[in-house]
Amino acid sequence: MISSASNVELVDGSDTEDSKILKWNLPLKELFRMACSFYKEKSGKAIHLSYEDNLKLVAFTQQAAHGPLDLANSPPLGMFDVIGKDRRIAWQHLGTITKLQAMEGFIDLLDRLCPLFKPYVEAIKKDREEKLRQAQLEEARRREQMESEKEQMAEQKRIEDEKNREELQRRQLQDALNQQTYHQFKEYAEKQFPGNPEQQAILIRQLQTEHYHQYMQQLQAQVASNYSHQMRTASDAQEELNGTDQQQQVGQQTDLVVSAKESSQLEYKEQCESDDESG
């Protein structure tokens, strides 16, 4: 038995309308290339076909690659080239079918002759789908990581900006306090270290630093006190409002009782007057 797998020609795919034709949920040209690869790899190993079947398969590949056989422009065959003559006869029998029809014919014939071909294609499809799924997961993880890093950088920048703003405010406040207390502290330092400017400067800085910290402590205590006072005021206002609501509810209930009693008395009086007139 003579194998013709080595004579199979692979058809290059192109971005044309033909590439959109599907078979087995795959582009026809892509599936045809899979079929040719499978045939070349497995022929004589996993699959054993007859001489006639090999001729038909090779003829389909020739038709898919070159179109119908053109005997006028074909090179002459040798006198003893029996296989070459058989191939041309098989090719010629395909007539004028199109290249795409030849591809589909090759796939269908190989599928009928070899039950292993379709599982082979399905395995490739599953492998591609799994790789695509893994790639999509990896891309999603990469984007999520980039987004997380972006958020972290934004948060770090916000914290850094807040620190810088607080530091600027602290310096501005400290500079303002230093200007207010400089002459007073300078006078005190001159008394403590007369004729010693260096020690005076050190003492002034120490006094200014202590004064700043004392000022901040007092400011924080005042803020806390104001907040506590506001909370107590809000609580008292809520209690007063609740008490007013209760008084209004009691008043409304009392009014209802009085109104009902007056209505009952009026009805009784009218009934008595009606009885007197009847008597």
N, C-alpha and C positions, 0 to 999 in steps of 0.2 A: 504494500500500500504506500503510495507516494503522497506526502503531505505538501500542501501548497501554502502553508501559513506564512512562510518567508516571503511570499510574493504579495502579501496583503499591503495595500497602500493606505496610510492614514490621511484623512482629509483635514486640512487646516480649517478651523472655524473662522468666521468673519462676522463683523457686526452688521448684519443685514436683516431684512425681514424674515429670511429663512431661519435665522437663529432663534426666532421666537416660537417655532413649531415645536410642540411638546409630544413626548411619548414616554409613558410610564412616569409622568410628572417630572421629566427631565427634558432639556432642549435636545432635539433629535440629533443634531451634529455631535453634541457632547456624548450622548448615549452611543452613537455609532463609534466614536473613538474608544469608548470603554469596551465595546464589543470587539473591535479590532485588536485591542491590547489583550483582552482575555483570550481571543482565538490564537494569537501569536504565542502567548505564554503557555497555554494549556494544551495546544494541539500536539498529539503524540505523547502526552504525559497524563494529564487528568482526563482528557477526552480522546477518543479514537474514532475518526470518521472515515467513511468510505471514500474512495477515489472520486466518485461522481459528486458526492456532497462537497468535497473540497473544491472541485472545479466550479460548482455553483457559487460557493462563498467567495472564491477569488474573483469570479466574474462580476459579482455584485460590487466588490471593492473597486474593480477596474471601471465599471460604469459610474460609480459614485465619484471617482477621481477625474475621469476624462470624458464622461458622457458616452453616447453610443459608439460602437466600434466603427472606425473609418478605415476600411480595408485599403482604400486607394493610397492613403498616407502611412500605412503600417509597414514596418520593415519586413522584408521577406524572411520566411522561416527555412531552416535547414531541412534537407530531405529526410533526415532521421529524427527530427524534433517532433516526436509524437505528442509529447506533453504540451508543447507550445501550440500545436494544431488543436488539441482538445480544449485548451483554454480559450482559444479564439472562437471555437464553435460555441462554447458555453456563453461566452460574452456576446456573441452575435445573436444568440437565442433570446437575449434580454430585449432586443428590439430598440425602441425609442423611448423607453421609460426615462423619467428625469433622474437627476442625481439624487434628489431627496427620496424618490421612490426606491432607488437602488439601495440607499442607506437603510430604509425601513425594511426592504426585502432581506437584506443581510441580517438585521437584528431578529426578524421573525423566524428566519430559517435557523439561525444559531440557537434561538430559544427552543425551537422544536427538537433540534438535534441534541442539545445539551441541557439537561435539567439544572445543571449547576450554574448556568449563566445568570438567571434572574436573581437567585440568592446572592451571587457575587455583586450584582448591581445594588441590591438592597443593602448589603453590608457597607458598600462605599457610601451610599446615601446616608445611612445611619451614622457612619463615621464623620461625614461632613457636617451633618446636623449637630452632632455632639460637639465637634470642634467649633461650630458657629455659636452654639449655646455657651460653651466655655468662654469664647471670645467676647460674647455679649456680657456675660457675668463679670469677666475681667474688666471690660470697659465700664460697666456700672460701678464696680468697686473702685476703679481708678477715678471716675468722676466724683464718687462719694468722698473719696479721700481728698481729692483736690478741693471739693466744696468745704470739707471739714477744716482743711488747712487754711483755706481762705477765711473761714469764719474765725478760726483761732488767731490768724494774723490781724483781722479786723478788731477782735476783742483786745488783743495785746496793744494794738495802736490806740484804741479807745482808752485803755488803762494808762498807757504811757502819756497820752495827751492830758488825761485827767490829773495825773501826777505833776506834769509840767505846769498845768494851770494852777494847781494848788500851791506848787512851789513858787510860782510867780506872784500869786496873791500873798503868800507868806512873806516873801522878800519885800514886796511893796508895803505891806503892813509894818514889817520890822523897820524898814527904812523910815517910814513916817513916824513911828514911835521913837526911833533913835534921834531924829531931828528935833522932836519935842523935848527930849530929856538930855540932849547933849550938853547944853550950857550948865544945867544943874549938876550933872554927873562930872563935868569937867572941873567945876568949882570945888566939888567934894574931893576929886582926885588930886587937885593941886594942893589941898590942905594935907592929904595923906602922904603924898610924895612930892614935897616942894623941890623944885629944881631938877626933877627927874622925869622928862617927857615920856621916856619909854615905859616906865612903870605906870605913869598916869594913863597912857593909851591902853595898856593891858587892863587896868582897873576899870576904865570907861567901858571897854568891850564886855567885861564880865558883868558889870552893872546893867548894861543895856540888854544882855542876853537874859539875865535873871528877870528884869522888868518885863521882857517880851513873854517869857513863860508864865509869869504871874498874871499878865494881862489875858493870855489865852485861857488860863484856868478860870479866871473870873468870867470871861466871855462864855465859856462852855457851861459854867454853872448857871449863868443868867439865862442862856438858851434853854437849858433843862428845866429851870424854874418856870419860864414862860410857857413851855410846852405842858408842864404839869398843871399850871393854872388854867390853860385853855381846855385841857381835858376835864378838869373839875367843873369849869363853867358849862361846858357842853353837857356833862352828866346832870348837873343841877337843872339846866334848861329842859332836858329830856324828862326828868322826874316831875318838874313843874307842869310840863305839857301833859304828861300822863295823868297827873292829879286833876288838871282842868278837864280832861276828857272824862274822867270818872265822875266829877261833879256834874258835868253836862248830862251824862247818862242818867245819874240819879234824878236830876231835875226833870229830864224828859219822862222818866218813869213816874215821878210824882205827878206831873201834869196829866199823864194818861189816867192815873187813878182818880184824880180830882174830876177830870172831864167825864169819866165814866160814872162817877157818883152823881154829879150834877145832872147828867143825862137821865139817870135812873130816877132821881127825885122829880125831874120835870115830867117824865112819863107817868109817875105815880100821881102827881098833882092833876095832870090832864085827865087821868082815869077817874079821879074823885069828882072833878067838876062834871064829867060826863054822867056819872052815877046820880049826882044831885039833880041834874036837869031831867033825867029819866024819871026820878022819884016825883 
